[in-house]
Amino acid sequence: MPKRPLGGTGLAISPLVFGGNVFGWTIDKQTSFDILDRFTGAGFETVDTADVYSTWKPGNVGGESETILGEWMHARGCRDRITLITKVGMPMTPDGKGLSAAWIERAVEDSLRRLQTDRIDVYLSHKYDPDASNEETLGAYQKLIAAGKVRAIGASNFDAGQLRAALDAAGAKGLPRYEVLQPEYNLYDRKSYDGALRDLAMAEGLGVITYFSLAKGFLSGKYRSEADLRQSPRGGGVKGYLNERGFRILRALDDVAARHGAKPAEVALAWLMARPGVTAPIASATSLNQLGSLLRAASLTLAAEDMAALEDASRN
């Protein structure tokens, strides 16, 4: 499978990243192992997780996803074949959050322990922290890179101004710069990335891996009424998509999918893979059947008329 350069990280990845937020949340350890086996067995290698996954589940404290992923890599002896992305900055405890040097230095050790590895391939600032200067944060990352604990860094949930300031600080102070951007982006949610942030990422040659690539599952087509929201623990987050624009996008996905003998989710991911400047979308699955559909998206080539139809449907 052809791989794509991930910005200036020196890494190249397949055009689909598996989203590990489901590990320890909507799927258990054994199902997680089965899905990871199938994902990597199909020739894919990049998994995205975060220290905070999944504090929102009752009884969880955070780190569940990293722990399961670490146990799987250890059991399979496959760490060297995996491109590992994790994040720091979201609240783990009332005091354990943000992008201060002190917290990053502590959090990275916790992540490495849970992941049962000595290095993280791409370490992301999960959210902009107004209380930590770029110089402090990037200085902490510089130490981790020098120690071999982190290979490259990136940013998630930064706007164009925040990212520009971080890049400028790196250049001015001789610090490592963010080489990867992880924005929310899909056929429905386009405002925060299309425009200044996209233009900056492309001008700076950043790798871009999108999250909520299927709009919390809405673009799979399985949620078409409020009654459908009860199908999944994630259904509650989909209600806001049940409107005229959302249904228009689903109709376009249905039409394009029918032309290709594909499923709506496959088309939605293929659209992202074909977008200029997007390296790979992140998507997750809770069953082997769902995963099989996601994997097929990587070999789906959309025609110009397909792209135009989807673009027209997703207009605001």
Rosetta silent file (secondary structure, phi, psi, omega in degrees, C-alpha in Angstrom):
SEQUENCE: MPKRPLGGTGLAISPLVFGGNVFGWTIDKQTSFDILDRFTGAGFETVDTADVYSTWKPGNVGGESETILGEWMHARGCRDRITLITKVGMPMTPDGKGLSAAWIERAVEDSLRRLQTDRIDVYLSHKYDPDASNEETLGAYQKLIAAGKVRAIGASNFDAGQLRAALDAAGAKGLPRYEVLQPEYNLYDRKSYDGALRDLAMAEGLGVITYFSLAKGFLSGKYRSEADLRQSPRGGGVKGYLNERGFRILRALDDVAARHGAKPAEVALAWLMARPGVTAPIASATSLNQLGSLLRAASLTLAAEDMAALEDASRN
SCORE:     score description
SCORE:     0.000 S_00000001
   1 L     0.000  126.680 -179.574    0.000    0.000    0.000 S_00000001
   2 L   -60.968  135.183  178.480    1.520    3.375   -0.982 S_00000001
   3 L  -103.524  160.031 -176.945    2.472    5.433    2.056 S_00000001
   4 E  -118.159  138.131  176.698    2.401    9.189    2.441 S_00000001
   5 E   -61.862  136.061  178.640    5.038   11.397    4.071 S_00000001
   6 L   -95.731   80.280 -179.178    3.820   12.695    7.438 S_00000001
   7 L    56.348 -137.420 -179.941    4.958   16.277    7.109 S_00000001
   8 L   -99.195   23.627 -177.897    8.558   16.809    8.159 S_00000001
   9 L   -75.726  -19.737 -171.796    8.614   13.997   10.710 S_00000001
  10 L    84.604   -0.771  178.132   10.621   11.658    8.507 S_00000001
  11 L   -97.699  151.619  171.613    7.799    9.145    8.881 S_00000001
  12 E  -127.413  135.684 -174.777    5.589    7.784    6.116 S_00000001
  13 E  -129.892  159.386  173.447    2.184    6.316    6.919 S_00000001
  14 L   -68.247  161.105 -173.161   -0.680    4.528    5.217 S_00000001
  15 L   -78.945   17.182  175.495   -3.677    6.709    4.264 S_00000001
  16 L  -143.871  130.059  178.342   -5.804    5.544    7.216 S_00000001
  17 E  -110.342  134.668  178.746   -5.033    5.887   10.935 S_00000001
  18 E   -84.271  132.471  179.355   -6.877    3.789   13.502 S_00000001
  19 E   -88.724  111.256 -174.886   -8.472    5.780   16.323 S_00000001
  20 H   -84.445   11.884  178.649   -7.726    4.103   19.632 S_00000001
  21 H   -64.618  -20.173 -178.306  -10.248    6.062   21.687 S_00000001
  22 H   -77.410  -21.031 -177.691  -12.528    3.005   21.575 S_00000001
  23 E   -64.504  121.851  179.707  -10.058    0.773   23.451 S_00000001
  24 L    78.945    4.318  175.863  -11.377    0.334   26.978 S_00000001
  25 L  -116.380  -77.942 -178.745  -14.455    2.393   26.199 S_00000001
  26 L   -96.612   -7.905  172.432  -16.788    0.839   23.643 S_00000001
  27 E  -135.162  148.619 -177.964  -14.724   -2.317   23.086 S_00000001
  28 L   -86.295 -178.165 -174.759  -12.952   -4.581   25.561 S_00000001
  29 H   -60.932  -47.020 -176.331   -9.386   -5.826   25.528 S_00000001
  30 H   -65.037  -42.312  177.536   -9.992   -8.964   23.451 S_00000001
  31 H   -64.458  -38.647  176.715  -11.986   -7.130   20.789 S_00000001
  32 H   -59.670  -45.278  178.395   -9.312   -4.443   20.711 S_00000001
  33 H   -60.226  -44.981 -178.336   -6.654   -7.110   20.120 S_00000001
  34 H   -60.878  -43.359 -178.059   -8.721   -8.697   17.331 S_00000001
  35 H   -69.131  -41.938  178.029   -9.228   -5.361   15.578 S_00000001
  36 H   -64.155  -38.594  176.475   -5.577   -4.355   15.879 S_00000001
  37 H   -60.068  -45.004 -178.829   -4.526   -7.746   14.490 S_00000001
  38 H   -68.506  -41.826 -179.149   -6.801   -7.272   11.493 S_00000001
  39 H   -60.533  -51.237 -178.725   -5.791   -3.637   10.956 S_00000001
  40 H   -73.074  -31.409  177.669   -2.077   -4.346   10.913 S_00000001
  41 H   -64.314  -24.589  178.835   -2.561   -7.618    9.057 S_00000001
  42 L   -86.471    2.310  175.666   -4.090   -5.623    6.211 S_00000001
  43 L   101.226    6.399  178.406   -0.926   -3.560    5.877 S_00000001
  44 L   -95.836  157.128 -171.596   -1.770   -0.535    8.035 S_00000001
  45 L  -140.479   -9.453 -171.094    0.533    0.623   10.826 S_00000001
  46 E  -106.267  129.000 -179.595   -0.524    3.882   12.488 S_00000001
  47 E  -125.976  132.860 -179.498   -2.585    4.032   15.685 S_00000001
  48 E  -109.674  130.964  176.243   -3.684    7.235   17.410 S_00000001
  49 L  -143.111 -168.630  178.358   -4.441    7.381   21.121 S_00000001
  50 L  -161.952  154.224  179.168   -4.140    9.797   24.081 S_00000001
  51 L   -61.783  -32.060 -173.625   -3.455    9.648   27.793 S_00000001
  52 L   -77.768  -12.164 -179.479   -6.955   10.937   28.542 S_00000001
  53 L   -75.965  120.602    0.985   -8.775    8.084   26.741 S_00000001
  54 L  -131.335   88.508 -177.558  -11.207    7.281   28.267 S_00000001
  55 L   -62.856  -21.226 -174.776  -11.785    9.264   31.444 S_00000001
  56 L   -76.855  -14.312  179.108  -15.394    9.921   30.446 S_00000001
  57 L   -81.279  130.239  179.051  -16.472    6.308   30.933 S_00000001
  58 L   -53.483  129.555  179.946  -17.784    5.650   34.448 S_00000001
  59 L    94.929  -16.403  178.292  -15.133    3.777   36.414 S_00000001
  60 L   -87.393  155.472  179.737  -12.268    4.777   34.129 S_00000001
  61 L  -122.537    0.707 -173.956   -9.448    7.064   35.226 S_00000001
  62 L    99.754  152.677 -179.247   -7.680    7.646   31.913 S_00000001
  63 L    87.719   -4.139 -177.889   -4.920    5.656   30.295 S_00000001
  64 H   -62.373  -42.705 -179.142   -7.170    2.713   29.452 S_00000001
  65 H   -65.582  -48.135  178.381   -6.580    3.016   25.718 S_00000001
  66 H   -58.734  -39.540 -178.486   -2.809    3.358   26.041 S_00000001
  67 H   -62.934  -47.818  179.548   -2.740    0.386   28.409 S_00000001
  68 H   -63.687  -43.014  179.132   -4.587   -1.928   26.027 S_00000001
  69 H   -62.499  -41.729  177.989   -2.497   -0.783   23.075 S_00000001
  70 H   -63.490  -41.337  178.473    0.684   -1.353   25.080 S_00000001
  71 H   -64.201  -38.433  178.641   -0.422   -4.838   26.105 S_00000001
  72 H   -66.800  -46.941 -179.854   -1.196   -5.689   22.484 S_00000001
  73 H   -61.391  -39.045  178.734    2.161   -4.429   21.176 S_00000001
  74 H   -66.362  -45.114 -178.374    3.966   -6.364   23.906 S_00000001
  75 H   -64.404  -35.054 -176.766    1.985   -9.555   23.264 S_00000001
  76 H   -93.034  -11.516 -178.088    2.565   -9.386   19.519 S_00000001
  77 L    60.977   38.231 -170.212    6.146   -8.130   19.687 S_00000001
  78 L  -115.151   14.572 -174.433    5.269   -5.598   17.017 S_00000001
  79 H   -54.154  -39.753 -175.952    6.322   -2.223   18.428 S_00000001
  80 H   -68.506  -15.000 -179.783    8.861   -1.631   15.669 S_00000001
  81 H   -98.059   -0.480 -175.852    6.157   -2.072   13.025 S_00000001
  82 L  -108.421  135.097  168.056    3.753    0.441   14.586 S_00000001
  83 E   -94.147  113.941 -168.507    3.687    4.206   14.124 S_00000001
  84 E  -106.075  122.538  177.557    2.487    5.325   17.521 S_00000001
  85 E  -117.759  127.621  171.066    0.720    8.638   18.127 S_00000001
  86 E  -140.002  175.288 -168.962   -0.394    9.768   21.569 S_00000001
  87 E  -138.440  159.983  177.522   -1.241   13.079   23.190 S_00000001
  88 E  -138.304  149.308  172.896   -0.841   15.144   26.340 S_00000001
  89 L   130.614  -32.286  177.295   -2.691   18.141   27.734 S_00000001
  90 L   -73.327  154.832 -175.338   -6.293   17.200   28.408 S_00000001
  91 L   -64.084  122.334  170.913   -7.236   16.900   32.106 S_00000001
  92 L   -95.777  -37.402  175.092   -6.234   13.605   33.707 S_00000001
  93 L  -141.970  171.155  178.378   -6.775   14.959   37.222 S_00000001
  94 L   -53.741  -34.400 -179.724   -7.705   18.438   38.505 S_00000001
  95 L  -102.647  -13.615 -176.626   -3.996   19.315   38.609 S_00000001
  96 L   -96.067   85.872 -176.639   -2.751   16.949   35.916 S_00000001
  97 L  -166.539  171.834  173.116   -3.367   18.802   32.677 S_00000001
  98 L    87.937 -171.693 -174.134   -2.020   21.400   30.300 S_00000001
  99 L  -122.125   29.874  174.063    1.275   21.872   28.498 S_00000001
 100 L   -69.507  154.844  178.960    3.613   22.989   31.259 S_00000001
 101 H   -60.288  -41.325 -177.720    7.084   21.469   31.202 S_00000001
 102 H   -61.708  -43.260 -178.371    6.508   19.853   34.587 S_00000001
 103 H   -72.339  -40.589  178.576    3.308   18.122   33.490 S_00000001
 104 H   -59.293  -43.818 -178.956    4.688   17.016   30.111 S_00000001
 105 H   -62.870  -34.436  177.927    7.730   15.476   31.812 S_00000001
 106 H   -78.828  -44.787 -175.039    5.481   13.525   34.163 S_00000001
 107 H   -65.434  -37.088 -178.194    2.792   12.624   31.645 S_00000001
 108 H   -65.130  -37.045  178.578    5.191   11.245   29.042 S_00000001
 109 H   -65.666  -38.951  177.303    6.633    8.793   31.555 S_00000001
 110 H   -63.980  -42.744  179.862    3.130    7.621   32.441 S_00000001
 111 H   -65.722  -43.779  178.883    2.290    7.151   28.749 S_00000001
 112 H   -60.369  -40.337  179.065    5.521    5.274   28.034 S_00000001
 113 H   -64.690  -47.333 -179.506    4.841    2.961   30.964 S_00000001
 114 H   -64.402  -37.422 -178.047    1.279    2.226   29.886 S_00000001
 115 H   -81.300   -7.293  178.588    2.343    1.743   26.267 S_00000001
 116 L    54.100   48.201 -179.684    5.226   -0.530   27.324 S_00000001
 117 L  -142.594  165.891  177.999    7.632    1.250   25.008 S_00000001
 118 L  -102.892    2.049 -176.657   10.673    3.502   25.228 S_00000001
 119 L  -155.360  151.710  173.687    9.540    5.957   22.560 S_00000001
 120 E  -115.655  130.107 -176.901    6.547    7.730   21.066 S_00000001
 121 E   -71.390  -46.738  177.352    6.674    8.369   17.337 S_00000001
 122 E  -134.326  119.181 -179.863    4.468   11.473   17.336 S_00000001
 123 E  -108.311  120.954 -174.420    3.576   13.254   20.593 S_00000001
 124 E  -106.173  138.052  164.448    0.757   15.772   20.233 S_00000001
 125 E   -72.276  114.524 -169.471   -0.243   18.764   22.312 S_00000001
 126 L   -71.924  -27.611 -177.105   -3.880   17.772   22.701 S_00000001
 127 L  -158.516  141.503  177.783   -5.224   21.258   23.252 S_00000001
 128 L   -57.064  136.444 -179.955   -3.827   24.785   23.301 S_00000001
 129 L  -118.121  107.362 -178.711   -2.847   25.863   26.811 S_00000001
 130 L   -69.054  -13.230 -177.706   -2.956   29.634   27.406 S_00000001
 131 L   -92.510   -3.079  178.645   -1.132   29.190   30.711 S_00000001
 132 L  -122.725  128.509  179.364    2.023   27.682   29.179 S_00000001
 133 L   -70.813  155.131  176.141    4.244   29.616   26.792 S_00000001
 134 H   -59.454  -37.821 -179.133    5.240   28.040   23.517 S_00000001
 135 H   -62.862  -40.177  178.986    8.869   28.303   24.608 S_00000001
 136 H   -66.004  -48.620 -177.562    8.180   26.309   27.773 S_00000001
 137 H   -63.349  -49.812 -177.750    6.192   23.608   25.987 S_00000001
 138 H   -67.827  -30.579  175.418    8.551   23.244   23.036 S_00000001
 139 H   -64.703  -38.425  176.749   11.535   23.293   25.376 S_00000001
 140 H   -64.824  -42.574  178.184   10.081   20.310   27.223 S_00000001
 141 H   -64.863  -36.118  178.837    9.587   18.493   23.938 S_00000001
 142 H   -57.748  -42.785  178.868   13.161   19.326   22.916 S_00000001
 143 H   -64.103  -40.135 -179.876   14.447   17.446   25.971 S_00000001
 144 H   -67.346  -38.544  177.894   12.247   14.443   25.185 S_00000001
 145 H   -66.446  -43.451  179.308   13.433   14.349   21.580 S_00000001
 146 H   -62.447  -32.651  179.839   17.072   14.613   22.674 S_00000001
 147 L   -81.913   -5.619 -179.627   16.499   11.725   25.094 S_00000001
 148 L    79.742   10.658 -178.937   14.985    9.589   22.321 S_00000001
 149 L   -84.506  -21.347  179.265   11.633    9.347   24.080 S_00000001
 150 E  -136.271  137.214  179.584    9.779   11.259   21.331 S_00000001
 151 E   -92.079  -40.626 -177.540   10.562   11.319   17.608 S_00000001
 152 E  -151.844  162.145 -177.870    8.348   14.210   16.449 S_00000001
 153 E  -126.257  160.850  178.519    5.698   16.534   17.835 S_00000001
 154 E  -155.322 -178.330 -176.263    2.399   17.949   16.672 S_00000001
 155 E  -134.450  140.851  175.123   -0.665   19.896   17.737 S_00000001
 156 E  -123.545  145.213  176.896   -4.359   19.110   17.961 S_00000001
 157 L    62.785   31.548  172.171   -7.209   21.580   18.431 S_00000001
 158 L   -98.989  142.592  171.965   -5.057   24.637   17.654 S_00000001
 159 L   -88.708  178.533 -173.701   -6.463   27.459   15.557 S_00000001
 160 H   -63.124  -40.056  179.880   -4.408   29.190   12.869 S_00000001
 161 H   -65.579  -42.273  179.630   -3.185   31.975   15.160 S_00000001
 162 H   -65.803  -41.426  179.339   -2.103   29.576   17.895 S_00000001
 163 H   -67.544  -42.068  179.355   -0.309   27.333   15.427 S_00000001
 164 H   -59.878  -43.847 -179.996    1.401   30.282   13.724 S_00000001
 165 H   -63.477  -39.277  179.603    2.668   31.567   17.067 S_00000001
 166 H   -67.335  -41.607  178.277    4.024   28.138   17.990 S_00000001
 167 H   -64.918  -40.126  178.989    5.815   27.764   14.667 S_00000001
 168 H   -64.948  -41.214  179.349    7.277   31.250   14.992 S_00000001
 169 H   -63.367  -40.950  178.668    8.498   30.537   18.525 S_00000001
 170 H   -61.277  -44.736 -179.754   10.181   27.346   17.366 S_00000001
 171 H   -66.099  -40.064 -176.499   11.961   29.174   14.579 S_00000001
 172 H   -72.436  -32.488 -173.842   13.044   32.102   16.737 S_00000001
 173 H  -104.837    1.123 -178.784   14.335   30.006   19.631 S_00000001
 174 L    67.507   34.978 -178.772   15.776   27.050   17.734 S_00000001
 175 L  -102.816  159.339  176.762   13.217   24.682   19.262 S_00000001
 176 L   -62.821  145.617 -177.686   11.521   21.685   17.643 S_00000001
 177 L  -110.109  158.832  174.471    8.410   22.656   15.753 S_00000001
 178 L   -66.012  121.424  179.705    5.044   21.042   15.370 S_00000001
 179 L  -104.716   -8.236 -177.601    5.265   18.886   12.238 S_00000001
 180 E  -132.005  139.859  174.799    1.785   17.346   12.497 S_00000001
 181 E  -119.387  133.884  176.696   -1.648   18.915   12.845 S_00000001
 182 E  -120.542   93.086  179.744   -4.673   16.981   14.050 S_00000001
 183 L  -100.342  158.906  167.592   -7.836   19.010   13.342 S_00000001
 184 E   -74.021  126.438 -176.968  -11.502   18.093   13.462 S_00000001
 185 L  -163.457  129.855  175.662  -12.470   17.746    9.813 S_00000001
 186 L  -164.292 -178.638 -176.642  -15.038   15.859    7.787 S_00000001
 187 L   -58.668  -28.667 -179.795  -17.679   16.454    5.128 S_00000001
 188 L   -93.433  -49.320 -175.851  -19.949   18.155    7.650 S_00000001
 189 L   -92.243   97.482 -173.808  -17.503   19.851   10.053 S_00000001
 190 L  -123.988  -18.094 -171.217  -15.326   22.032    7.829 S_00000001
 191 L   -62.065  -40.342 -172.701  -15.293   25.542    9.265 S_00000001
 192 L   -74.736  -20.199 -178.661  -12.479   25.143   11.773 S_00000001
 193 L  -108.236  -50.016  179.279   -9.993   23.693    9.262 S_00000001
 194 L   -58.376  132.187 -179.503  -10.897   24.917    5.778 S_00000001
 195 L   114.177 -132.050 -171.570   -9.431   28.369    5.329 S_00000001
 196 H   -62.166  -40.076 -177.862   -6.595   29.897    7.348 S_00000001
 197 H   -68.702  -44.778  177.274   -5.651   26.740    9.271 S_00000001
 198 H   -61.557  -45.251 -178.933   -5.563   24.573    6.162 S_00000001
 199 H   -60.592  -40.740  179.345   -3.620   27.211    4.248 S_00000001
 200 H   -66.279  -46.220 -179.307   -1.045   27.466    7.035 S_00000001
 201 H   -59.543  -42.710 -179.708   -0.644   23.712    7.354 S_00000001
 202 H   -70.043  -40.680  179.963   -0.122   23.336    3.620 S_00000001
 203 H   -64.017  -33.970 -178.308    2.267   26.289    3.375 S_00000001
 204 L   -91.377   -2.154  177.994    4.382   24.883    6.221 S_00000001
 205 L    69.061   32.983 -179.072    4.272   21.321    4.876 S_00000001
 206 L   -78.285  147.523  168.652    2.670   19.852    7.984 S_00000001
 207 E   -74.600  139.431 -178.385    1.279   16.354    8.079 S_00000001
 208 E  -125.492  118.202  174.406   -2.475   16.473    8.683 S_00000001
 209 E  -119.118  121.903 -170.728   -4.409   13.635   10.266 S_00000001
 210 E   -91.293  142.114  174.134   -8.084   14.436   10.798 S_00000001
 211 E  -110.491  167.130 -169.427  -10.198   13.385   13.762 S_00000001
 212 L    50.236   42.135 -175.018  -13.979   12.883   13.906 S_00000001
 213 L   -63.485  -23.596  176.596  -13.474   11.950   10.256 S_00000001
 214 L  -109.750   22.635  177.706  -16.927   10.348   10.160 S_00000001
 215 H    51.778   54.422  178.163  -18.585   13.107   12.223 S_00000001
 216 H    60.148   24.551  178.862  -18.912   10.886   15.319 S_00000001
 217 H   100.602  -12.151 -178.003  -20.378    8.138   13.136 S_00000001
 218 H   -58.882  -40.610 -175.426  -23.024   10.257   11.403 S_00000001
 219 H   -75.020   -2.188  171.407  -21.367    9.909    7.988 S_00000001
 220 H   -72.660  -19.806  179.658  -21.623    6.123    8.239 S_00000001
 221 L    88.615    0.217 -176.879  -25.296    6.619    7.423 S_00000001
 222 L   -84.721  -10.225  177.376  -26.591    4.575   10.333 S_00000001
 223 L  -110.590  103.824 -178.633  -28.075    7.603   12.108 S_00000001
 224 L  -125.360    1.650  176.276  -30.955    9.018   10.081 S_00000001
 225 L  -156.836  166.098  179.213  -33.500    9.797   12.808 S_00000001
 226 H   -63.780  -29.118  177.700  -33.525   10.463   16.531 S_00000001
 227 H   -63.217  -30.696 -179.373  -34.668    6.886   17.083 S_00000001
 228 H   -70.730  -18.845 -174.988  -31.394    5.704   15.527 S_00000001
 229 H   -64.812  -19.547 -179.305  -29.348    7.518   18.157 S_00000001
 230 H   -78.489   -2.627 -177.242  -29.997    4.701   20.629 S_00000001
 231 H   -69.203  -22.862 -170.470  -27.934    2.297   18.499 S_00000001
 232 L  -146.709  151.552  173.379  -24.621    3.313   20.065 S_00000001
 233 L   -59.753  -20.805 -178.795  -23.128    4.899   23.206 S_00000001
 234 L   -90.334   -2.842 -173.716  -21.864    7.605   20.825 S_00000001
 235 H   -59.716  -33.547 -178.293  -25.312    8.306   19.422 S_00000001
 236 H   -60.342  -28.343 -179.368  -25.975   11.275   21.672 S_00000001
 237 H   -80.031   -2.599 -174.802  -23.212   13.242   20.003 S_00000001
 238 H   -97.757  -15.598 -172.505  -24.831   12.828   16.576 S_00000001
 239 H   -53.384  -37.423 -177.880  -28.121   14.610   17.220 S_00000001
 240 H   -66.164  -13.212  179.290  -26.777   17.962   15.993 S_00000001
 241 H   -89.350  -10.044 -176.629  -26.183   16.516   12.535 S_00000001
 242 L   -82.271   76.291  179.662  -29.836   15.588   12.007 S_00000001
 243 L  -146.044 -179.076 -173.761  -30.768   18.629    9.930 S_00000001
 244 H   -58.895  -43.110 -179.133  -31.320   19.585    6.300 S_00000001
 245 H   -66.253  -41.588  178.532  -27.615   19.955    5.532 S_00000001
 246 H   -60.407  -44.870  179.894  -26.792   16.670    7.225 S_00000001
 247 H   -67.684  -32.631  176.716  -29.445   14.801    5.292 S_00000001
 248 H   -64.166  -40.927  177.810  -28.259   16.425    2.059 S_00000001
 249 H   -65.191  -42.156  179.107  -24.756   15.120    2.713 S_00000001
 250 H   -62.191  -39.483  178.526  -26.094   11.642    3.442 S_00000001
 251 H   -62.827  -41.167  178.433  -28.016   11.615    0.157 S_00000001
 252 H   -65.564  -41.909  176.841  -24.858   12.537   -1.742 S_00000001
 253 H   -61.224  -42.018  178.314  -22.895    9.844    0.079 S_00000001
 254 H   -60.395  -43.793 -177.974  -25.601    7.309   -0.765 S_00000001
 255 H   -64.659  -46.615 -179.319  -25.487    8.272   -4.454 S_00000001
 256 H   -67.407  -40.470  178.992  -21.694    8.092   -4.708 S_00000001
 257 H   -61.192  -40.869  179.793  -21.587    4.868   -2.706 S_00000001
 258 H   -62.773  -37.848  179.595  -24.129    3.268   -5.025 S_00000001
 259 H   -65.953  -28.155 -175.821  -22.004    4.141   -8.059 S_00000001
 260 H  -106.042    1.093 -175.477  -18.981    2.443   -6.529 S_00000001
 261 L    62.085   36.964 -176.292  -20.657   -0.467   -4.770 S_00000001
 262 L  -118.400 -177.388  176.217  -19.347    0.995   -1.515 S_00000001
 263 L  -107.388  156.026 -178.911  -20.729    2.161    1.827 S_00000001
 264 H   -53.853  -41.880 -179.351  -21.235    5.802    2.866 S_00000001
 265 H   -61.526  -38.261  179.634  -18.448    5.650    5.464 S_00000001
 266 H   -64.198  -39.919  178.993  -16.004    4.414    2.830 S_00000001
 267 H   -67.656  -43.371 -179.343  -16.901    7.310    0.553 S_00000001
 268 H   -61.132  -38.703  178.002  -16.616    9.860    3.372 S_00000001
 269 H   -73.231  -39.386  178.344  -13.127    8.619    4.218 S_00000001
 270 H   -62.974  -35.031  176.006  -12.074    8.437    0.571 S_00000001
 271 H   -60.625  -44.858  178.973  -13.154   12.084    0.195 S_00000001
 272 H   -63.620  -43.802 -179.125  -10.828   13.033    3.048 S_00000001
 273 H   -61.277  -26.976 -178.719   -7.957   10.998    1.621 S_00000001
 274 H   -90.789   -5.671 -178.308   -8.349   12.891   -1.661 S_00000001
 275 L   -73.235  135.714  177.700   -8.414   16.347   -0.073 S_00000001
 276 L   -57.567  132.456  176.127   -5.307   18.457   -0.749 S_00000001
 277 L    87.508  -10.725  177.932   -3.059   18.603    2.279 S_00000001
 278 L   -89.153  123.148  177.903   -4.700   15.735    4.194 S_00000001
 279 L   -79.208  -48.471 -179.244   -2.260   12.934    4.957 S_00000001
 280 E  -166.579  142.718  171.531   -4.768   10.513    6.472 S_00000001
 281 E   -83.888  153.171  170.347   -8.060   10.486    8.342 S_00000001
 282 E   -96.133  135.274  174.988   -8.439    8.824   11.722 S_00000001
 283 E  -146.374  150.723  179.320  -11.330    6.400   12.048 S_00000001
 284 L  -123.729  164.294 -179.744  -12.263    3.784   14.608 S_00000001
 285 L  -142.704  152.865  178.337  -14.306    0.602   14.581 S_00000001
 286 L  -115.053    4.554  177.062  -15.947   -1.543   17.224 S_00000001
 287 L  -151.500  161.222  178.455  -16.227   -4.746   15.190 S_00000001
 288 H   -65.841  -32.256  177.638  -14.303   -6.584   12.506 S_00000001
 289 H   -64.896  -45.871  177.037  -17.142   -5.924   10.041 S_00000001
 290 H   -60.434  -43.297 -178.756  -16.907   -2.184   10.631 S_00000001
 291 H   -61.965  -42.012  179.405  -13.138   -2.324   10.308 S_00000001
 292 H   -56.851  -38.819  177.978  -13.333   -4.160    6.993 S_00000001
 293 H   -65.967  -43.513  179.661  -15.415   -1.333    5.573 S_00000001
 294 H   -61.758  -41.299 -178.379  -12.957    1.313    6.792 S_00000001
 295 H   -64.097  -34.692  179.768  -10.032   -0.534    5.250 S_00000001
 296 H   -64.796  -24.534 -179.467  -11.757   -0.654    1.874 S_00000001
 297 H   -60.551  -31.050 -176.592  -11.848    3.145    1.843 S_00000001
 298 L   -67.837  -19.204  179.062   -8.095    3.228    1.282 S_00000001
 299 L  -108.767   10.642  179.835   -8.503    1.595   -2.131 S_00000001
 300 L   -94.412  118.926  178.208  -11.544    3.614   -3.204 S_00000001
 301 L  -105.049  120.424 -179.436  -10.776    6.245   -5.833 S_00000001
 302 L   -88.945  139.607  176.992  -13.439    8.896   -6.302 S_00000001
 303 L   -77.496  165.291  179.345  -14.010   10.472   -9.702 S_00000001
 304 H   -58.208  -37.128 -179.753  -14.051   14.232  -10.204 S_00000001
 305 H   -68.722  -32.089  176.237  -17.845   14.134  -10.468 S_00000001
 306 H   -65.894  -47.584  179.942  -18.027   12.308   -7.138 S_00000001
 307 H   -61.080  -40.092 -179.941  -15.857   14.914   -5.435 S_00000001
 308 H   -65.753  -41.067 -179.575  -17.929   17.708   -6.963 S_00000001
 309 H   -64.893  -40.356  179.362  -21.196   16.154   -5.799 S_00000001
 310 H   -70.434  -38.621  177.221  -19.902   15.787   -2.251 S_00000001
 311 H   -61.443  -43.546 -179.137  -18.498   19.312   -2.260 S_00000001
 312 H   -65.199  -41.050 -177.952  -21.841   20.694   -3.390 S_00000001
 313 H   -68.106  -30.574 -174.379  -23.759   18.736   -0.761 S_00000001
 314 L   -91.320    3.082  179.532  -21.495   19.859    2.083 S_00000001
 315 L   -62.496  148.784 -179.978  -21.704   23.578    1.316 S_00000001
 316 L   -78.145    0.000    0.000  -22.963   25.700    4.212 S_00000001
